[in-house]
Amino acid sequence: MRKIIISCASLFICVVVQAQNTISPSELMSGRGVDFAAAEIRIETVAPGLHVLFGIGGNVAVSIGDQGVLAVDDQFPAMVPKIRAAIRELGGGEVDFVINTHWHFDHTDGNPLFGMGGSWIVSQANSRQMMTERQVVNLTVDLVEQLPSPPEGLPTITYEDRMQFHFNGEQIDLLHFGPAHTTGDTAVIFRGHNAVHMGDVFNNGGYPFIDADNGGGLDGVILFCEAVLREISEDMIVIPGHGPVATYADLVDYVSMLRTIRERIAMLIAGGATLDEVIAARPTAEWDAIKGDPIRLLDRAFVSLTR
């Protein structure tokens, strides 16, 4: 009984310490030296009427046409006026619809401002549920507390597996293929523009982050990407959650890389390797020079493959 009491006390202390170590999204960005006031929006037109806005946070896709404006993701509150200014520069007006590719703060913290402005917010059902509750996102070096969204920032329209828009003269498909980066990811396919926004299931700026503590998994990321590849053509424009606009071939290479890394990690785990031993084995070695530090991927992949 004494051992049980000591164990419970130790667990309580760990929980308290973890709670004390959580930081807010604004503290995270400040700690990384982000200056929202100085940040600018860069516009890339990928097809007539379809644009990608690069700022602070996830890449924003914007459809502008006769029926209005549809945006995919909306970054941080401080970026919303800059996003709106960029849309006006492109000839658009108020944003009619905002589609969230998932619930993480760097893609959805602009929701309340757009919601108060009259935008209809759309997401996969699991993402909306996550936005109604306090969440902690484990970035391995930081624990980021994401508070429940105010009502005006919550999606008013949700779907389970598939949803279609018919907007600005094209069919826009929203697709969900199960847990991947999170449990509520959406791929947004602009059929008329031959483009797809992948959200953070596809990171073209480094190794992907997998929210393993909240139901994401490496296997799911691979399967999600493969499912999208079956839905699109080889000349498709691929918009990642982060990083430069890519191609179908880039997405194929990304999946191949993740499959190789996954098999190497799985073999190490099967042999009894610890996380430290997996990291020491360098299963990502040939990609590190391009993708950067693999520690976060290896940590989150290890967790998702051993739970």
C-alpha positions, 0 to 999 in steps of 0.5 A, a space after each residue: 500500500 505504501 508503494 501505491 501511495 508513493 506511486 500515486 504521489 509521484 504521478 500527481 507531481 508529474 501531472 502538476 509539473 506538466 501543467 505548470 510547463 504548458 505555454 500559450 500559443 502566443 508565448 510559443 510564438 514569442 519564444 520563437 522570435 515571431 513578430 506579428 506586427 512586422 509579418 507580411 503576407 506573400 501571395 502566390 497565384 497557383 491558378 486563375 482565381 486560386 491563391 496561396 497566402 503565406 504568413 505566420 502559421 499554416 498556408 492559406 488557400 483562397 478561392 475568389 470568384 463571382 460567388 465570393 471568397 472561400 478560404 482554407 485555414 486562417 492562421 493567428 488573430 494578428 494575421 487576420 487583418 493582413 489576410 483580409 488586406 491580401 484578399 482585397 488586393 486580389 479583388 475579393 471581399 469578405 470571406 464567405 466560408 472558412 474551411 479548417 484542415 484541422 484544429 491546431 491553433 496555427 491554422 484556426 486561431 483566426 476563426 473567431 474574427 472571421 466568425 464574427 465577420 459573418 464567415 461560415 466555418 467548416 471542419 471535419 466533425 472531430 476537429 470541431 469537437 477538439 475545438 470545444 475543449 481544452 487541449 494540450 499539443 505536445 511539441 516534444 520541446 514545448 507543451 502548448 495549451 489550446 483553450 476552447 474556442 469561443 462560440 463564434 470561432 467554432 465550425 457551424 458546419 461539419 462532416 464525417 467522411 466527405 462533403 462537397 461545395 459547388 462554389 465559384 464555378 467548381 466542385 470543391 471536395 472535402 475528404 477525411 480518411 481517418 486519424 493522421 496528423 490529428 483525428 480530424 484532418 481534411 484534404 480540400 480538392 479544388 476540382 476545377 483548379 486541379 489543386 488540393 490543400 493537404 493541411 498538415 498531413 503534408 508538410 513540405 517545409 520539413 518533417 511532419 509533426 504528428 499529434 500522437 498524444 491527441 490520436 494522430 499517428 504515423 501510419 495514419 499520415 501515410 494512409 491518408 496521403 495515399 488515399 488522397 493520391 488515389 483521388 487526384 491526377 499526376 498534374 495536380 497542384 499540391 498545397 501543403 500545410 507548411 512549406 512551398 507549393 508542391 506537385 503530385 511527385 513531391 507528395 509521392 516522394 513524401 509518402 515513400 520517405 515516410 514508409 521507409 522511415 516507418 519500417 526502419 522504426 518498426 524494426 527497431 521497436 520489434 528488436 526492443 529498441 528504446 526511443 533513445 536507441 531509435 534516435 541513435 540509429 538515425 533512421 532518417 539520415 538520408 533526408 536530414 540535410 533537406 528536412 532538418 532535425 528529425 527528433 520531433 518526428 522520431 519521438 512522435 512516431 515512436 509514441 504512435 507506433 508503440 501505444 
